[in-house]
């Protein structure tokens, strides 16, 4: 089956034409309309800096429902001790900058290039992309960011400069999405770290059924800052 080459037209191939290995199409651009359309269809961009945009919908999709996170005794203890101040949408550009630059074991360079970073910053300005942040002694020490459409949160990347900071950010996001009646956290591709926290894979067809039911008119646009104020230590 051929891989579709995108043009300026805002369009993606139908699910029956998705490749088994997960690549939906190649090319196009990262304009906001195309990005939003992609996420509405369960597609995301993922490519290296020296490549044209690659658009993915993996045959096996890693997901988690809010409330399904496995919280170990040690993590529960950290959460109970309130070691971090949790904020949202106060330092999105810092969060995505750390996600881009942090060194990760077994990974050379980063898939999060400058073009992608600016596209997600633009989505943040539109109130669609959000950051969950861990602060300690007034310093940003961990966090994550992702895209929220309807009742699905699509996690993109996370970082940690202090032990367990990214786990705490993910736990706080999980808790808040449960309170807000979100249906799913999309973790995109298999990741051992997220698997240890309770994420699991489902077939693409099952994921796309959830996407089809997702009502994007319910998207909670705007800043999420006020959602997390009550979670902070006194």
Secondary structure, DSSP 8 states (H G I E B T S, - for coil): ---EEE-SS-----GGG--TTSEEEEE----HHHHHHHHHTT-EE---TTS--EEE--SEEEEE-TT-----HHHHHHHHHT-SEEEESSSHHHHHHHHHH---TT--S-S--HHHHHHHHHHHHTT-EEEEEEEETTEEEEEEEEEEETTEEEEEEEEESSTTHHHHHHHHHHHHHHHTT--EEEEES--HHHHHTT-EEEEHHHHHHHHHH--GGG---S--GGGGGGGS--
